[in-house]
């Protein structure tokens, strides 16, 4: 599966809020690094991360653009509350090997009325 096609399916799974389903897009030793947090290593840990996040907030990913360059896919997204971000995904053998996401965590926490860290 090409990166662009995989990202479209990943967005659909993300919008279902199903951590088990979305974790199937990742290699067993994948790394998901949302730059506002420490990297999450391994498919099981990535599933647990999504479980926590889906429980914490009602999130929707609206695709603005998807770009593809060899084994890399780039997702530019927004959400219904106006937050914007982008993700870079390296695809290997039809699964995500590495993902890095950029977005404003403080805005996300405020929009969802979640606790704001004091440090």
PDB file as gemmi writes it, atoms N, CA and C in Angstrom:
CRYST1    1.000    1.000    1.000  90.00  90.00  90.00 P 1                      
ATOM      1  N   UNK A   1       0.855  -1.178   0.000  1.00  0.00           N  
ATOM      2  CA  UNK A   1       0.000   0.000   0.000  1.00  0.00           C  
ATOM      3  C   UNK A   1       0.901   1.242   0.000  1.00  0.00           C  
ATOM      4  N   UNK A   2       0.607   2.156  -0.873  1.00  0.00           N  
ATOM      5  CA  UNK A   2       1.370   3.406  -0.976  1.00  0.00           C  
ATOM      6  C   UNK A   2       1.075   4.306   0.228  1.00  0.00           C  
ATOM      7  N   UNK A   3       2.014   5.184   0.588  1.00  0.00           N  
ATOM      8  CA  UNK A   3       1.815   6.050   1.743  1.00  0.00           C  
ATOM      9  C   UNK A   3       0.521   6.861   1.710  1.00  0.00           C  
ATOM     10  N   UNK A   4       0.192   7.420   0.576  1.00  0.00           N  
ATOM     11  CA  UNK A   4      -1.011   8.252   0.483  1.00  0.00           C  
ATOM     12  C   UNK A   4      -2.274   7.437   0.797  1.00  0.00           C  
ATOM     13  N   UNK A   5      -2.350   6.246   0.242  1.00  0.00           N  
ATOM     14  CA  UNK A   5      -3.500   5.363   0.472  1.00  0.00           C  
ATOM     15  C   UNK A   5      -3.566   4.930   1.934  1.00  0.00           C  
ATOM     16  N   UNK A   6      -2.416   4.578   2.501  1.00  0.00           N  
ATOM     17  CA  UNK A   6      -2.379   4.164   3.899  1.00  0.00           C  
ATOM     18  C   UNK A   6      -2.837   5.295   4.813  1.00  0.00           C  
ATOM     19  N   UNK A   7      -2.379   6.511   4.550  1.00  0.00           N  
ATOM     20  CA  UNK A   7      -2.754   7.650   5.395  1.00  0.00           C  
ATOM     21  C   UNK A   7      -4.256   7.894   5.337  1.00  0.00           C  
ATOM     22  N   UNK A   8      -4.863   7.777   4.179  1.00  0.00           N  
ATOM     23  CA  UNK A   8      -6.315   7.948   4.081  1.00  0.00           C  
ATOM     24  C   UNK A   8      -7.038   6.930   4.954  1.00  0.00           C  
ATOM     25  N   UNK A   9      -6.582   5.691   4.944  1.00  0.00           N  
ATOM     26  CA  UNK A   9      -7.202   4.650   5.774  1.00  0.00           C  
ATOM     27  C   UNK A   9      -6.904   4.885   7.251  1.00  0.00           C  
ATOM     28  N   UNK A  10      -5.713   5.361   7.563  1.00  0.00           N  
ATOM     29  CA  UNK A  10      -5.338   5.684   8.943  1.00  0.00           C  
ATOM     30  C   UNK A  10      -6.266   6.770   9.493  1.00  0.00           C  
ATOM     31  N   UNK A  11      -6.530   7.810   8.702  1.00  0.00           N  
ATOM     32  CA  UNK A  11      -7.422   8.896   9.129  1.00  0.00           C  
ATOM     33  C   UNK A  11      -8.820   8.335   9.415  1.00  0.00           C  
ATOM     34  N   UNK A  12      -9.316   7.459   8.560  1.00  0.00           N  
ATOM     35  CA  UNK A  12     -10.633   6.849   8.798  1.00  0.00           C  
ATOM     36  C   UNK A  12     -10.648   6.102  10.127  1.00  0.00           C  
ATOM     37  N   UNK A  13      -9.598   5.319  10.399  1.00  0.00           N  
ATOM     38  CA  UNK A  13      -9.521   4.573  11.663  1.00  0.00           C  
ATOM     39  C   UNK A  13      -9.393   5.524  12.856  1.00  0.00           C  
ATOM     40  N   UNK A  14      -8.603   6.576  12.703  1.00  0.00           N  
ATOM     41  CA  UNK A  14      -8.455   7.568  13.768  1.00  0.00           C  
ATOM     42  C   UNK A  14      -9.815   8.173  14.112  1.00  0.00           C  
ATOM     43  N   UNK A  15     -10.567   8.522  13.084  1.00  0.00           N  
ATOM     44  CA  UNK A  15     -11.863   9.169  13.312  1.00  0.00           C  
ATOM     45  C   UNK A  15     -12.896   8.223  13.918  1.00  0.00           C  
ATOM     46  N   UNK A  16     -12.678   6.926  13.827  1.00  0.00           N  
ATOM     47  CA  UNK A  16     -13.539   5.956  14.523  1.00  0.00           C  
ATOM     48  C   UNK A  16     -13.214   5.905  16.012  1.00  0.00           C  
ATOM     49  N   UNK A  17     -12.032   6.388  16.396  1.00  0.00           N  
ATOM     50  CA  UNK A  17     -11.629   6.355  17.797  1.00  0.00           C  
ATOM     51  C   UNK A  17     -11.333   4.952  18.300  1.00  0.00           C  
ATOM     52  N   UNK A  18     -10.901   4.079  17.405  1.00  0.00           N  
ATOM     53  CA  UNK A  18     -10.665   2.678  17.743  1.00  0.00           C  
ATOM     54  C   UNK A  18      -9.153   2.429  17.818  1.00  0.00           C  
ATOM     55  N   UNK A  19      -8.621   2.378  19.045  1.00  0.00           N  
ATOM     56  CA  UNK A  19      -7.181   2.228  19.234  1.00  0.00           C  
ATOM     57  C   UNK A  19      -6.664   0.906  18.688  1.00  0.00           C  
ATOM     58  N   UNK A  20      -7.434  -0.153  18.841  1.00  0.00           N  
ATOM     59  CA  UNK A  20      -7.005  -1.461  18.341  1.00  0.00           C  
ATOM     60  C   UNK A  20      -6.866  -1.423  16.821  1.00  0.00           C  
ATOM     61  N   UNK A  21      -7.848  -0.850  16.161  1.00  0.00           N  
ATOM     62  CA  UNK A  21      -7.830  -0.788  14.695  1.00  0.00           C  
ATOM     63  C   UNK A  21      -6.683   0.091  14.188  1.00  0.00           C  
ATOM     64  N   UNK A  22      -6.495   1.225  14.813  1.00  0.00           N  
ATOM     65  CA  UNK A  22      -5.445   2.127  14.320  1.00  0.00           C  
ATOM     66  C   UNK A  22      -4.066   1.550  14.591  1.00  0.00           C  
ATOM     67  N   UNK A  23      -3.910   0.795  15.671  1.00  0.00           N  
ATOM     68  CA  UNK A  23      -2.587   0.226  15.965  1.00  0.00           C  
ATOM     69  C   UNK A  23      -2.168  -0.814  14.930  1.00  0.00           C  
ATOM     70  N   UNK A  24      -3.124  -1.375  14.203  1.00  0.00           N  
ATOM     71  CA  UNK A  24      -2.793  -2.361  13.165  1.00  0.00           C  
ATOM     72  C   UNK A  24      -2.065  -1.738  11.974  1.00  0.00           C  
ATOM     73  N   UNK A  25      -2.032  -0.423  11.905  1.00  0.00           N  
ATOM     74  CA  UNK A  25      -1.312   0.257  10.828  1.00  0.00           C  
ATOM     75  C   UNK A  25       0.188   0.336  11.102  1.00  0.00           C  
ATOM     76  N   UNK A  26       0.622  -0.074  12.301  1.00  0.00           N  
ATOM     77  CA  UNK A  26       2.010   0.097  12.725  1.00  0.00           C  
ATOM     78  C   UNK A  26       2.777  -1.221  12.759  1.00  0.00           C  
ATOM     79  N   UNK A  27       4.075  -1.145  12.469  1.00  0.00           N  
ATOM     80  CA  UNK A  27       4.979  -2.277  12.670  1.00  0.00           C  
ATOM     81  C   UNK A  27       5.080  -2.554  14.169  1.00  0.00           C  
ATOM     82  N   UNK A  28       5.462  -3.767  14.524  1.00  0.00           N  
ATOM     83  CA  UNK A  28       5.609  -4.135  15.939  1.00  0.00           C  
ATOM     84  C   UNK A  28       6.612  -3.242  16.661  1.00  0.00           C  
ATOM     85  N   UNK A  29       7.641  -2.781  15.963  1.00  0.00           N  
ATOM     86  CA  UNK A  29       8.673  -1.953  16.590  1.00  0.00           C  
ATOM     87  C   UNK A  29       8.610  -0.490  16.127  1.00  0.00           C  
ATOM     88  N   UNK A  30       7.448  -0.056  15.693  1.00  0.00           N  
ATOM     89  CA  UNK A  30       7.281   1.309  15.189  1.00  0.00           C  
ATOM     90  C   UNK A  30       7.544   2.339  16.290  1.00  0.00           C  
ATOM     91  N   UNK A  31       7.841   3.552  15.842  1.00  0.00           N  
ATOM     92  CA  UNK A  31       8.019   4.688  16.751  1.00  0.00           C  
ATOM     93  C   UNK A  31       7.026   5.763  16.349  1.00  0.00           C  
ATOM     94  N   UNK A  32       6.276   6.255  17.329  1.00  0.00           N  
ATOM     95  CA  UNK A  32       5.360   7.376  17.119  1.00  0.00           C  
ATOM     96  C   UNK A  32       5.857   8.506  18.017  1.00  0.00           C  
ATOM     97  N   UNK A  33       6.350   9.573  17.393  1.00  0.00           N  
ATOM     98  CA  UNK A  33       6.874  10.697  18.162  1.00  0.00           C  
ATOM     99  C   UNK A  33       6.065  11.952  17.860  1.00  0.00           C  
ATOM    100  N   UNK A  34       5.126  12.232  18.734  1.00  0.00           N  
ATOM    101  CA  UNK A  34       4.430  13.511  18.692  1.00  0.00           C  
ATOM    102  C   UNK A  34       5.341  14.465  19.445  1.00  0.00           C  
ATOM    103  N   UNK A  35       5.818  15.519  18.792  1.00  0.00           N  
ATOM    104  CA  UNK A  35       6.909  16.307  19.343  1.00  0.00           C  
ATOM    105  C   UNK A  35       6.575  16.974  20.675  1.00  0.00           C  
ATOM    106  N   UNK A  36       5.319  17.023  21.043  1.00  0.00           N  
ATOM    107  CA  UNK A  36       4.950  17.568  22.342  1.00  0.00           C  
ATOM    108  C   UNK A  36       5.149  16.539  23.462  1.00  0.00           C  
ATOM    109  N   UNK A  37       5.469  15.298  23.099  1.00  0.00           N  
ATOM    110  CA  UNK A  37       5.636  14.204  24.057  1.00  0.00           C  
ATOM    111  C   UNK A  37       6.900  13.421  23.744  1.00  0.00           C  
ATOM    112  N   UNK A  38       7.248  12.522  24.637  1.00  0.00           N  
ATOM    113  CA  UNK A  38       8.356  11.614  24.385  1.00  0.00           C  
ATOM    114  C   UNK A  38       7.937  10.598  23.318  1.00  0.00           C  
ATOM    115  N   UNK A  39       8.885  10.064  22.549  1.00  0.00           N  
ATOM    116  CA  UNK A  39       8.539   9.042  21.553  1.00  0.00           C  
ATOM    117  C   UNK A  39       7.909   7.812  22.211  1.00  0.00           C  
ATOM    118  N   UNK A  40       6.941   7.226  21.525  1.00  0.00           N  
ATOM    119  CA  UNK A  40       6.293   5.989  21.965  1.00  0.00           C  
ATOM    120  C   UNK A  40       6.819   4.887  21.052  1.00  0.00           C  
ATOM    121  N   UNK A  41       7.356   3.831  21.667  1.00  0.00           N  
ATOM    122  CA  UNK A  41       8.025   2.787  20.902  1.00  0.00           C  
ATOM    123  C   UNK A  41       7.273   1.473  21.016  1.00  0.00           C  
ATOM    124  N   UNK A  42       6.944   0.897  19.867  1.00  0.00           N  
ATOM    125  CA  UNK A  42       6.290  -0.398  19.804  1.00  0.00           C  
ATOM    126  C   UNK A  42       4.789  -0.295  19.597  1.00  0.00           C  
ATOM    127  N   UNK A  43       4.292  -1.233  18.824  1.00  0.00           N  
ATOM    128  CA  UNK A  43       2.868  -1.264  18.467  1.00  0.00           C  
ATOM    129  C   UNK A  43       1.967  -1.306  19.696  1.00  0.00           C  
ATOM    130  N   UNK A  44       2.310  -2.114  20.697  1.00  0.00           N  
ATOM    131  CA  UNK A  44       1.479  -2.222  21.902  1.00  0.00           C  
ATOM    132  C   UNK A  44       1.428  -0.890  22.646  1.00  0.00           C  
ATOM    133  N   UNK A  45       2.572  -0.234  22.771  1.00  0.00           N  
ATOM    134  CA  UNK A  45       2.611   1.063  23.457  1.00  0.00           C  
ATOM    135  C   UNK A  45       1.859   2.128  22.656  1.00  0.00           C  
ATOM    136  N   UNK A  46       1.926   2.059  21.344  1.00  0.00           N  
ATOM    137  CA  UNK A  46       1.190   2.999  20.494  1.00  0.00           C  
ATOM    138  C   UNK A  46      -0.308   2.784  20.667  1.00  0.00           C  
ATOM    139  N   UNK A  47      -0.751   1.528  20.724  1.00  0.00           N  
ATOM    140  CA  UNK A  47      -2.171   1.246  20.968  1.00  0.00           C  
ATOM    141  C   UNK A  47      -2.604   1.834  22.307  1.00  0.00           C  
ATOM    142  N   UNK A  48      -1.799   1.642  23.344  1.00  0.00           N  
ATOM    143  CA  UNK A  48      -2.121   2.182  24.666  1.00  0.00           C  
ATOM    144  C   UNK A  48      -2.179   3.705  24.645  1.00  0.00           C  
ATOM    145  N   UNK A  49      -1.284   4.336  23.888  1.00  0.00           N  
ATOM    146  CA  UNK A  49      -1.295   5.794  23.755  1.00  0.00           C  
ATOM    147  C   UNK A  49      -2.616   6.255  23.148  1.00  0.00           C  
ATOM    148  N   UNK A  50      -3.041   5.584  22.061  1.00  0.00           N  
ATOM    149  CA  UNK A  50      -4.303   5.962  21.427  1.00  0.00           C  
ATOM    150  C   UNK A  50      -5.488   5.682  22.343  1.00  0.00           C  
ATOM    151  N   UNK A  51      -5.461   4.592  23.092  1.00  0.00           N  
ATOM    152  CA  UNK A  51      -6.545   4.315  24.052  1.00  0.00           C  
ATOM    153  C   UNK A  51      -6.694   5.475  25.029  1.00  0.00           C  
ATOM    154  N   UNK A  52      -5.579   5.930  25.613  1.00  0.00           N  
ATOM    155  CA  UNK A  52      -5.615   7.057  26.558  1.00  0.00           C  
ATOM    156  C   UNK A  52      -6.139   8.320  25.879  1.00  0.00           C  
ATOM    157  N   UNK A  53      -5.619   8.599  24.693  1.00  0.00           N  
ATOM    158  CA  UNK A  53      -6.002   9.832  24.010  1.00  0.00           C  
ATOM    159  C   UNK A  53      -7.465   9.823  23.583  1.00  0.00           C  
ATOM    160  N   UNK A  54      -7.948   8.692  23.076  1.00  0.00           N  
ATOM    161  CA  UNK A  54      -9.350   8.615  22.669  1.00  0.00           C  
ATOM    162  C   UNK A  54     -10.284   8.703  23.876  1.00  0.00           C  
ATOM    163  N   UNK A  55      -9.837   8.216  25.043  1.00  0.00           N  
ATOM    164  CA  UNK A  55     -10.630   8.337  26.264  1.00  0.00           C  
ATOM    165  C   UNK A  55     -10.632   9.767  26.794  1.00  0.00           C  
ATOM    166  N   UNK A  56      -9.557  10.479  26.535  1.00  0.00           N  
ATOM    167  CA  UNK A  56      -9.359  11.819  27.082  1.00  0.00           C  
ATOM    168  C   UNK A  56     -10.155  12.893  26.335  1.00  0.00           C  
ATOM    169  N   UNK A  57     -10.261  12.767  25.026  1.00  0.00           N  
ATOM    170  CA  UNK A  57     -10.874  13.835  24.232  1.00  0.00           C  
ATOM    171  C   UNK A  57     -11.536  13.261  22.988  1.00  0.00           C  
ATOM    172  N   UNK A  58     -12.561  13.966  22.525  1.00  0.00           N  
ATOM    173  CA  UNK A  58     -13.235  13.616  21.277  1.00  0.00           C  
ATOM    174  C   UNK A  58     -12.464  14.275  20.138  1.00  0.00           C  
ATOM    175  N   UNK A  59     -11.706  13.473  19.399  1.00  0.00           N  
ATOM    176  CA  UNK A  59     -10.829  14.016  18.369  1.00  0.00           C  
ATOM    177  C   UNK A  59     -11.306  13.621  16.980  1.00  0.00           C  
ATOM    178  N   UNK A  60     -11.206  14.572  16.057  1.00  0.00           N  
ATOM    179  CA  UNK A  60     -11.541  14.334  14.657  1.00  0.00           C  
ATOM    180  C   UNK A  60     -10.433  14.914  13.805  1.00  0.00           C  
ATOM    181  N   UNK A  61      -9.957  14.129  12.853  1.00  0.00           N  
ATOM    182  CA  UNK A  61      -8.914  14.562  11.926  1.00  0.00           C  
ATOM    183  C   UNK A  61      -9.565  14.865  10.578  1.00  0.00           C  
ATOM    184  N   UNK A  62      -9.436  16.109  10.151  1.00  0.00           N  
ATOM    185  CA  UNK A  62      -9.930  16.526   8.839  1.00  0.00           C  
ATOM    186  C   UNK A  62      -8.718  16.727   7.942  1.00  0.00           C  
ATOM    187  N   UNK A  63      -8.629  15.939   6.900  1.00  0.00           N  
ATOM    188  CA  UNK A  63      -7.487  16.005   5.996  1.00  0.00           C  
ATOM    189  C   UNK A  63      -7.533  17.283   5.165  1.00  0.00           C  
ATOM    190  N   UNK A  64      -6.430  18.005   5.173  1.00  0.00           N  
ATOM    191  CA  UNK A  64      -6.287  19.163   4.296  1.00  0.00           C  
ATOM    192  C   UNK A  64      -5.453  18.803   3.069  1.00  0.00           C  
ATOM    193  N   UNK A  65      -4.351  18.100   3.290  1.00  0.00           N  
ATOM    194  CA  UNK A  65      -3.492  17.657   2.190  1.00  0.00           C  
ATOM    195  C   UNK A  65      -2.785  16.372   2.589  1.00  0.00           C  
ATOM    196  N   UNK A  66      -2.527  15.544   1.617  1.00  0.00           N  
ATOM    197  CA  UNK A  66      -1.668  14.383   1.789  1.00  0.00           C  
ATOM    198  C   UNK A  66      -0.657  14.406   0.657  1.00  0.00           C  
ATOM    199  N   UNK A  67       0.606  14.332   1.037  1.00  0.00           N  
ATOM    200  CA  UNK A  67       1.689  14.309   0.061  1.00  0.00           C  
ATOM    201  C   UNK A  67       2.435  12.993   0.205  1.00  0.00           C  
ATOM    202  N   UNK A  68       3.072  12.575  -0.854  1.00  0.00           N  
ATOM    203  CA  UNK A  68       3.807  11.316  -0.855  1.00  0.00           C  
ATOM    204  C   UNK A  68       5.143  11.520  -1.542  1.00  0.00           C  
ATOM    205  N   UNK A  69       6.197  10.985  -0.935  1.00  0.00           N  
ATOM    206  CA  UNK A  69       7.532  11.029  -1.531  1.00  0.00           C  
ATOM    207  C   UNK A  69       8.229   9.715  -1.195  1.00  0.00           C  
ATOM    208  N   UNK A  70       8.290   8.832  -2.174  1.00  0.00           N  
ATOM    209  CA  UNK A  70       8.840   7.492  -1.986  1.00  0.00           C  
ATOM    210  C   UNK A  70       8.127   6.785  -0.829  1.00  0.00           C  
ATOM    211  N   UNK A  71       8.855   6.446   0.246  1.00  0.00           N  
ATOM    212  CA  UNK A  71       8.224   5.709   1.345  1.00  0.00           C  
ATOM    213  C   UNK A  71       7.720   6.629   2.459  1.00  0.00           C  
ATOM    214  N   UNK A  72       7.654   7.914   2.190  1.00  0.00           N  
ATOM    215  CA  UNK A  72       7.165   8.884   3.170  1.00  0.00           C  
ATOM    216  C   UNK A  72       5.815   9.451   2.746  1.00  0.00           C  
ATOM    217  N   UNK A  73       4.953   9.638   3.730  1.00  0.00           N  
ATOM    218  CA  UNK A  73       3.691  10.326   3.529  1.00  0.00           C  
ATOM    219  C   UNK A  73       3.625  11.495   4.494  1.00  0.00           C  
ATOM    220  N   UNK A  74       3.024  12.577   4.048  1.00  0.00           N  
ATOM    221  CA  UNK A  74       2.881  13.767   4.875  1.00  0.00           C  
ATOM    222  C   UNK A  74       1.407  14.127   4.926  1.00  0.00           C  
ATOM    223  N   UNK A  75       0.885  14.233   6.133  1.00  0.00           N  
ATOM    224  CA  UNK A  75      -0.519  14.564   6.354  1.00  0.00           C  
ATOM    225  C   UNK A  75      -0.606  15.955   6.967  1.00  0.00           C  
ATOM    226  N   UNK A  76      -1.284  16.846   6.279  1.00  0.00           N  
ATOM    227  CA  UNK A  76      -1.596  18.159   6.830  1.00  0.00           C  
ATOM    228  C   UNK A  76      -3.065  18.104   7.241  1.00  0.00           C  
ATOM    229  N   UNK A  77      -3.357  18.432   8.509  1.00  0.00           N  
ATOM    230  CA  UNK A  77      -4.699  18.224   9.037  1.00  0.00           C  
ATOM    231  C   UNK A  77      -5.179  19.417   9.859  1.00  0.00           C  
ATOM    232  N   UNK A  78      -6.483  19.392  10.109  1.00  0.00           N  
ATOM    233  CA  UNK A  78      -7.103  20.326  11.046  1.00  0.00           C  
ATOM    234  C   UNK A  78      -8.167  19.554  11.791  1.00  0.00           C  
ATOM    235  N   UNK A  79      -8.698  20.172  12.849  1.00  0.00           N  
ATOM    236  CA  UNK A  79      -9.821  19.559  13.544  1.00  0.00           C  
ATOM    237  C   UNK A  79     -10.980  20.553  13.583  1.00  0.00           C  
ATOM    238  N   UNK A  80     -12.163  20.116  13.991  1.00  0.00           N  
ATOM    239  CA  UNK A  80     -13.325  20.998  13.968  1.00  0.00           C  
ATOM    240  C   UNK A  80     -13.201  22.229  14.865  1.00  0.00           C  
ATOM    241  N   UNK A  81     -12.277  22.199  15.836  1.00  0.00           N  
ATOM    242  CA  UNK A  81     -12.102  23.325  16.746  1.00  0.00           C  
ATOM    243  C   UNK A  81     -11.067  24.330  16.250  1.00  0.00           C  
ATOM    244  N   UNK A  82     -10.452  24.046  15.105  1.00  0.00           N  
ATOM    245  CA  UNK A  82      -9.517  24.981  14.505  1.00  0.00           C  
ATOM    246  C   UNK A  82      -8.043  24.648  14.701  1.00  0.00           C  
ATOM    247  N   UNK A  83      -7.746  23.609  15.459  1.00  0.00           N  
ATOM    248  CA  UNK A  83      -6.358  23.199  15.633  1.00  0.00           C  
ATOM    249  C   UNK A  83      -5.827  22.650  14.314  1.00  0.00           C  
ATOM    250  N   UNK A  84      -4.584  22.937  14.019  1.00  0.00           N  
ATOM    251  CA  UNK A  84      -3.945  22.451  12.801  1.00  0.00           C  
ATOM    252  C   UNK A  84      -2.630  21.775  13.152  1.00  0.00           C  
ATOM    253  N   UNK A  85      -2.236  20.845  12.291  1.00  0.00           N  
ATOM    254  CA  UNK A  85      -0.969  20.167  12.510  1.00  0.00           C  
ATOM    255  C   UNK A  85      -0.561  19.407  11.269  1.00  0.00           C  
ATOM    256  N   UNK A  86       0.564  18.718  11.397  1.00  0.00           N  
ATOM    257  CA  UNK A  86       1.010  17.874  10.299  1.00  0.00           C  
ATOM    258  C   UNK A  86       1.744  16.670  10.862  1.00  0.00           C  
ATOM    259  N   UNK A  87       1.744  15.613  10.090  1.00  0.00           N  
ATOM    260  CA  UNK A  87       2.419  14.395  10.473  1.00  0.00           C  
ATOM    261  C   UNK A  87       3.237  13.868   9.317  1.00  0.00           C  
ATOM    262  N   UNK A  88       4.391  13.313   9.665  1.00  0.00           N  
ATOM    263  CA  UNK A  88       5.285  12.688   8.701  1.00  0.00           C  
ATOM    264  C   UNK A  88       5.343  11.218   9.033  1.00  0.00           C  
ATOM    265  N   UNK A  89       5.026  10.371   8.063  1.00  0.00           N  
ATOM    266  CA  UNK A  89       4.947   8.939   8.305  1.00  0.00           C  
ATOM    267  C   UNK A  89       5.827   8.191   7.316  1.00  0.00           C  
ATOM    268  N   UNK A  90       6.728   7.390   7.842  1.00  0.00           N  
ATOM    269  CA  UNK A  90       7.562   6.538   7.004  1.00  0.00           C  
ATOM    270  C   UNK A  90       6.903   5.171   6.923  1.00  0.00           C  
ATOM    271  N   UNK A  91       6.648   4.732   5.702  1.00  0.00           N  
ATOM    272  CA  UNK A  91       5.936   3.485   5.463  1.00  0.00           C  
ATOM    273  C   UNK A  91       6.931   2.438   4.965  1.00  0.00           C  
ATOM    274  N   UNK A  92       6.889   1.279   5.595  1.00  0.00           N  
ATOM    275  CA  UNK A  92       7.751   0.175   5.195  1.00  0.00           C  
ATOM    276  C   UNK A  92       6.901  -1.087   5.097  1.00  0.00           C  
ATOM    277  N   UNK A  93       6.883  -1.708   3.931  1.00  0.00           N  
ATOM    278  CA  UNK A  93       6.085  -2.913   3.700  1.00  0.00           C  
ATOM    279  C   UNK A  93       4.615  -2.728   4.093  1.00  0.00           C  
ATOM    280  N   UNK A  94       4.056  -1.575   3.740  1.00  0.00           N  
ATOM    281  CA  UNK A  94       2.635  -1.328   3.939  1.00  0.00           C  
ATOM    282  C   UNK A  94       2.216  -0.983   5.353  1.00  0.00           C  
ATOM    283  N   UNK A  95       3.187  -0.703   6.241  1.00  0.00           N  
ATOM    284  CA  UNK A  95       2.858  -0.315   7.623  1.00  0.00           C  
ATOM    285  C   UNK A  95       3.738   0.845   8.047  1.00  0.00           C  
ATOM    286  N   UNK A  96       3.272   1.557   9.070  1.00  0.00           N  
ATOM    287  CA  UNK A  96       4.013   2.711   9.572  1.00  0.00           C  
ATOM    288  C   UNK A  96       5.187   2.226  10.415  1.00  0.00           C  
ATOM    289  N   UNK A  97       6.366   2.674  10.034  1.00  0.00           N  
ATOM    290  CA  UNK A  97       7.593   2.347  10.766  1.00  0.00           C  
ATOM    291  C   UNK A  97       7.966   3.487  11.711  1.00  0.00           C  
ATOM    292  N   UNK A  98       7.726   4.709  11.255  1.00  0.00           N  
ATOM    293  CA  UNK A  98       8.066   5.896  12.040  1.00  0.00           C  
ATOM    294  C   UNK A  98       7.048   6.982  11.753  1.00  0.00           C  
ATOM    295  N   UNK A  99       6.641   7.680  12.815  1.00  0.00           N  
ATOM    296  CA  UNK A  99       5.688   8.785  12.667  1.00  0.00           C  
ATOM    297  C   UNK A  99       6.131   9.925  13.563  1.00  0.00           C  
ATOM    298  N   UNK A 100       6.100  11.137  13.013  1.00  0.00           N  
ATOM    299  CA  UNK A 100       6.377  12.325  13.812  1.00  0.00           C  
ATOM    300  C   UNK A 100       5.272  13.327  13.533  1.00  0.00           C  
ATOM    301  N   UNK A 101       4.697  13.863  14.603  1.00  0.00           N  
ATOM    302  CA  UNK A 101       3.605  14.821  14.469  1.00  0.00           C  
ATOM    303  C   UNK A 101       3.914  16.149  15.122  1.00  0.00           C  
ATOM    304  N   UNK A 102       3.463  17.215  14.485  1.00  0.00           N  
ATOM    305  CA  UNK A 102       3.660  18.577  14.974  1.00  0.00           C  
ATOM    306  C   UNK A 102       2.293  19.238  15.141  1.00  0.00           C  
ATOM    307  N   UNK A 103       2.014  19.732  16.358  1.00  0.00           N  
ATOM    308  CA  UNK A 103       0.760  20.414  16.649  1.00  0.00           C  
ATOM    309  C   UNK A 103       0.924  21.160  17.963  1.00  0.00           C  
ATOM    310  N   UNK A 104       0.015  22.058  18.257  1.00  0.00           N  
ATOM    311  CA  UNK A 104       0.092  22.912  19.445  1.00  0.00           C  
ATOM    312  C   UNK A 104      -0.652  22.258  20.612  1.00  0.00           C  
ATOM    313  N   UNK A 105       0.095  21.662  21.526  1.00  0.00           N  
ATOM    314  CA  UNK A 105      -0.513  20.942  22.645  1.00  0.00           C  
ATOM    315  C   UNK A 105      -1.292  21.880  23.571  1.00  0.00           C  
ATOM    316  N   UNK A 106      -0.786  23.079  23.830  1.00  0.00           N  
ATOM    317  CA  UNK A 106      -1.470  24.007  24.720  1.00  0.00           C  
ATOM    318  C   UNK A 106      -2.853  24.368  24.170  1.00  0.00           C  
ATOM    319  N   UNK A 107      -2.928  24.641  22.879  1.00  0.00           N  
ATOM    320  CA  UNK A 107      -4.236  24.937  22.277  1.00  0.00           C  
ATOM    321  C   UNK A 107      -5.173  23.741  22.381  1.00  0.00           C  
ATOM    322  N   UNK A 108      -4.641  22.528  22.132  1.00  0.00           N  
ATOM    323  CA  UNK A 108      -5.449  21.316  22.243  1.00  0.00           C  
ATOM    324  C   UNK A 108      -6.024  21.174  23.664  1.00  0.00           C  
ATOM    325  N   UNK A 109      -5.184  21.332  24.669  1.00  0.00           N  
ATOM    326  CA  UNK A 109      -5.631  21.187  26.060  1.00  0.00           C  
ATOM    327  C   UNK A 109      -6.694  22.226  26.402  1.00  0.00           C  
ATOM    328  N   UNK A 110      -6.481  23.448  25.981  1.00  0.00           N  
ATOM    329  CA  UNK A 110      -7.470  24.510  26.254  1.00  0.00           C  
ATOM    330  C   UNK A 110      -8.797  24.225  25.557  1.00  0.00           C  
ATOM    331  N   UNK A 111      -8.742  23.830  24.287  1.00  0.00           N  
ATOM    332  CA  UNK A 111      -9.969  23.576  23.526  1.00  0.00           C  
ATOM    333  C   UNK A 111     -10.803  22.455  24.134  1.00  0.00           C  
ATOM    334  N   UNK A 112     -10.125  21.462  24.697  1.00  0.00           N  
ATOM    335  CA  UNK A 112     -10.825  20.303  25.266  1.00  0.00           C  
ATOM    336  C   UNK A 112     -11.014  20.415  26.774  1.00  0.00           C  
ATOM    337  N   UNK A 113     -10.664  21.601  27.316  1.00  0.00           N  
ATOM    338  CA  UNK A 113     -10.835  21.865  28.743  1.00  0.00           C  
ATOM    339  C   UNK A 113     -10.141  20.794  29.606  1.00  0.00           C  
ATOM    340  N   UNK A 114      -8.911  20.491  29.203  1.00  0.00           N  
ATOM    341  CA  UNK A 114      -8.084  19.511  29.908  1.00  0.00           C  
ATOM    342  C   UNK A 114      -7.056  20.241  30.758  1.00  0.00           C  
ATOM    343  N   UNK A 115      -6.523  19.588  31.788  1.00  0.00           N  
ATOM    344  CA  UNK A 115      -5.540  20.239  32.658  1.00  0.00           C  
ATOM    345  C   UNK A 115      -4.309  20.699  31.874  1.00  0.00           C  
ATOM    346  N   UNK A 116      -3.830  21.872  32.230  1.00  0.00           N  
ATOM    347  CA  UNK A 116      -2.644  22.420  31.602  1.00  0.00           C  
ATOM    348  C   UNK A 116      -1.467  22.223  32.555  1.00  0.00           C  
ATOM    349  N   UNK A 117      -0.391  21.591  32.068  1.00  0.00           N  
ATOM    350  CA  UNK A 117       0.768  21.372  32.939  1.00  0.00           C  
ATOM    351  C   UNK A 117       1.319  22.686  33.460  1.00  0.00           C  
ATOM    352  N   UNK A 118       1.816  22.672  34.682  1.00  0.00           N  
ATOM    353  CA  UNK A 118       2.357  23.901  35.289  1.00  0.00           C  
ATOM    354  C   UNK A 118       3.834  24.066  35.023  1.00  0.00           C  
ATOM    355  N   UNK A 119       4.498  23.052  34.524  1.00  0.00           N  
ATOM    356  CA  UNK A 119       5.939  23.149  34.234  1.00  0.00           C  
ATOM    357  C   UNK A 119       6.190  23.420  32.780  1.00  0.00           C  
TER     358      UNK A 119                                                      
END                                                                             
